[in-house]
Amino acid sequence: MTKTISTKDKILDVAIDLFSQNGYSGVSIREITREVGIKESSLYNHFQNKDEIIMTIFSMFQEEFAKTLPPIEVLDVILANSSIEQFFAKGFENFKEHIDQPVNEKLWRILYIEHYRNTQARELFLNDIIKKTLDFLEVVFEKLIALGKVKPFDPSLLAAEYQYPMFSMLVEYNMLRFDGKDTSLIEKRMKDHLVFLLDIIKIEGTNK
């Protein structure tokens, strides 16, 4: 049993590495099995075909990305006991730590490559990365307004004003990391964006 799980995990690791470099269509089963060190026939003990491998990888991404947002049920406690600066700074750092993990970095790269060619990748991009994050942030801003920490702007607008610039900068951050280039400037811009937005929307005089 241990050997089967280990082989399956190695197939996934190799597939993630190859797909992140060459895209799904640019990698064959033969290349995957050669890198793993098994016969092609052995791969089918673990996956029906290459499609099942990429679908498993998308599921892995979905699970990992879901960890970047705190559970809704603990949100009230977190927001009540944090300043808005602390809350968003912590969220930014958590997300950056997620992206900086080598496997997650490759998963993001696969999604970038495949989201125009694969319906599942596109659904992940639109629903999990964009819509669910915006929905979560809308709830956050609704609660912050109710707590008197944020001015009563439209919560959905606040979510968009925060997320869309931040997401585009995170894409740039990922690209720079891929090329091994310096990311200090884009990291500063992301932090400055956060400070700028919060200075505009927060209610002065609140301690938390």
WOSULPE-V509652 format. One record per residue. N is the residue number from 1. RES is the residue in three letters. SS is DSSP state (H for helix, E for strand, C for the rest). PHI is phi in degrees with one decimal (NA if undefined). Layout:
# WOSULPE-V509652
N&RES&SS&PHI / N&RES&SS&PHI
This chain:
# WOSULPE-V509652
1&MET&C&NA / 2&THR&H&-62.4 / 3&LYS&H&-64.8 / 4&THR&H&-63.9 / 5&ILE&H&-63.6 / 6&SER&H&-61.8 / 7&THR&H&-66.3 / 8&LYS&H&-63.1 / 9&ASP&H&-63.4 / 10&LYS&H&-67.0 / 11&ILE&H&-59.2 / 12&LEU&H&-64.2 / 13&ASP&H&-59.1 / 14&VAL&H&-66.6 / 15&ALA&H&-62.4 / 16&ILE&H&-59.6 / 17&ASP&H&-62.7 / 18&LEU&H&-70.6 / 19&PHE&H&-61.9 / 20&SER&H&-69.5 / 21&GLN&H&-92.2 / 22&ASN&H&-118.7 / 23&GLY&C&79.3 / 24&TYR&C&-59.6 / 25&SER&C&-72.1 / 26&GLY&C&-90.5 / 27&VAL&C&-127.1 / 28&SER&C&-103.2 / 29&ILE&H&-57.7 / 30&ARG&H&-60.2 / 31&GLU&H&-64.8 / 32&ILE&H&-63.0 / 33&THR&H&-67.2 / 34&ARG&H&-63.8 / 35&GLU&H&-68.0 / 36&VAL&H&-72.0 / 37&GLY&C&90.4 / 38&ILE&C&-128.7 / 39&LYS&C&-74.0 / 40&GLU&H&-57.7 / 41&SER&H&-62.7 / 42&SER&H&-68.7 / 43&LEU&H&-61.1 / 44&TYR&C&-74.8 / 45&ASN&C&-75.5 / 46&HIS&C&-118.0 / 47&PHE&C&-137.7 / 48&GLN&C&-66.4 / 49&ASN&C&-166.7 / 50&LYS&H&-66.6 / 51&ASP&H&-59.9 / 52&GLU&H&-66.7 / 53&ILE&H&-63.3 / 54&ILE&H&-67.2 / 55&MET&H&-66.5 / 56&THR&H&-64.7 / 57&ILE&H&-63.9 / 58&PHE&H&-63.6 / 59&SER&H&-64.5 / 60&MET&H&-60.5 / 61&PHE&H&-60.2 / 62&GLN&H&-58.7 / 63&GLU&H&-66.2 / 64&GLU&H&-67.6 / 65&PHE&H&-66.8 / 66&ALA&H&-60.3 / 67&LYS&C&-73.2 / 68&THR&C&-76.8 / 69&LEU&C&-109.9 / 70&PRO&C&-69.1 / 71&PRO&C&-59.6 / 72&ILE&H&-56.9 / 73&GLU&H&-67.1 / 74&VAL&H&-105.6 / 75&LEU&H&-63.6 / 76&ASP&H&-58.9 / 77&VAL&H&-65.2 / 78&ILE&H&-61.5 / 79&LEU&H&-67.6 / 80&ALA&H&-69.3 / 81&ASN&C&-111.3 / 82&SER&C&-134.3 / 83&SER&C&-74.1 / 84&ILE&H&-65.2 / 85&GLU&H&-64.1 / 86&GLN&H&-64.3 / 87&PHE&H&-62.4 / 88&PHE&H&-74.8 / 89&ALA&H&-65.0 / 90&LYS&H&-65.8 / 91&GLY&H&-61.7 / 92&PHE&H&-63.2 / 93&GLU&H&-65.1 / 94&ASN&H&-61.5 / 95&PHE&H&-68.5 / 96&LYS&H&-65.4 / 97&GLU&H&-61.5 / 98&HIS&H&-60.3 / 99&ILE&H&-66.5 / 100&ASP&H&-73.8 / 101&GLN&C&-68.8 / 102&PRO&H&-52.9 / 103&VAL&H&-67.2 / 104&ASN&H&-63.2 / 105&GLU&H&-59.8 / 106&LYS&H&-69.5 / 107&LEU&H&-61.8 / 108&TRP&H&-61.1 / 109&ARG&H&-62.9 / 110&ILE&H&-61.2 / 111&LEU&H&-63.5 / 112&TYR&H&-58.7 / 113&ILE&H&-66.0 / 114&GLU&H&-96.0 / 115&HIS&C&-69.5 / 116&TYR&C&-90.6 / 117&ARG&C&-108.0 / 118&ASN&C&-125.5 / 119&THR&H&-61.2 / 120&GLN&H&-63.8 / 121&ALA&H&-62.4 / 122&ARG&H&-65.1 / 123&GLU&H&-64.1 / 124&LEU&H&-60.7 / 125&PHE&H&-62.3 / 126&LEU&H&-75.8 / 127&ASN&H&-90.6 / 128&ASP&H&-76.6 / 129&ILE&H&-75.7 / 130&ILE&H&-92.2 / 131&LYS&H&-65.6 / 132&LYS&H&-64.6 / 133&THR&H&-67.6 / 134&LEU&H&-62.4 / 135&ASP&H&-61.4 / 136&PHE&H&-63.0 / 137&LEU&H&-64.3 / 138&GLU&H&-62.0 / 139&VAL&H&-63.1 / 140&VAL&H&-57.4 / 141&PHE&H&-68.5 / 142&GLU&H&-57.9 / 143&LYS&H&-69.0 / 144&LEU&H&-66.6 / 145&ILE&H&-65.6 / 146&ALA&H&-64.2 / 147&LEU&C&-80.3 / 148&GLY&C&77.5 / 149&LYS&C&-96.2 / 150&VAL&E&-130.3 / 151&LYS&C&-62.4 / 152&PRO&C&-77.5 / 153&PHE&C&-78.8 / 154&ASP&C&-63.1 / 155&PRO&H&-58.7 / 156&SER&H&-68.5 / 157&LEU&H&-68.3 / 158&LEU&H&-61.5 / 159&ALA&H&-60.6 / 160&ALA&H&-67.8 / 161&GLU&H&-63.6 / 162&TYR&H&-77.8 / 163&GLN&H&-77.0 / 164&TYR&H&-64.1 / 165&PRO&H&-63.0 / 166&MET&H&-62.8 / 167&PHE&H&-65.9 / 168&SER&H&-63.7 / 169&MET&H&-71.5 / 170&LEU&H&-66.8 / 171&VAL&H&-61.8 / 172&GLU&H&-61.9 / 173&TYR&H&-57.5 / 174&ASN&H&-62.5 / 175&MET&H&-64.3 / 176&LEU&H&-63.4 / 177&ARG&H&-63.0 / 178&PHE&H&-60.6 / 179&ASP&C&-87.7 / 180&GLY&C&70.0 / 181&LYS&C&-94.1 / 182&ASP&C&-65.9 / 183&THR&C&-109.9 / 184&SER&H&-62.3 / 185&LEU&H&-67.6 / 186&ILE&H&-69.2 / 187&GLU&H&-64.3 / 188&LYS&H&-63.6 / 189&ARG&H&-63.5 / 190&MET&H&-63.7 / 191&LYS&H&-67.5 / 192&ASP&H&-65.4 / 193&HIS&H&-60.5 / 194&LEU&H&-62.9 / 195&VAL&H&-62.2 / 196&PHE&H&-60.7 / 197&LEU&H&-65.3 / 198&LEU&H&-65.5 / 199&ASP&H&-63.4 / 200&ILE&H&-75.8 / 201&ILE&H&-98.2 / 202&LYS&E&-75.9 / 203&ILE&C&-90.6 / 204&GLU&C&-65.7 / 205&GLY&C&93.1 / 206&THR&C&-85.3 / 207&ASN&C&-78.1 / 208&LYS&C&-127.4
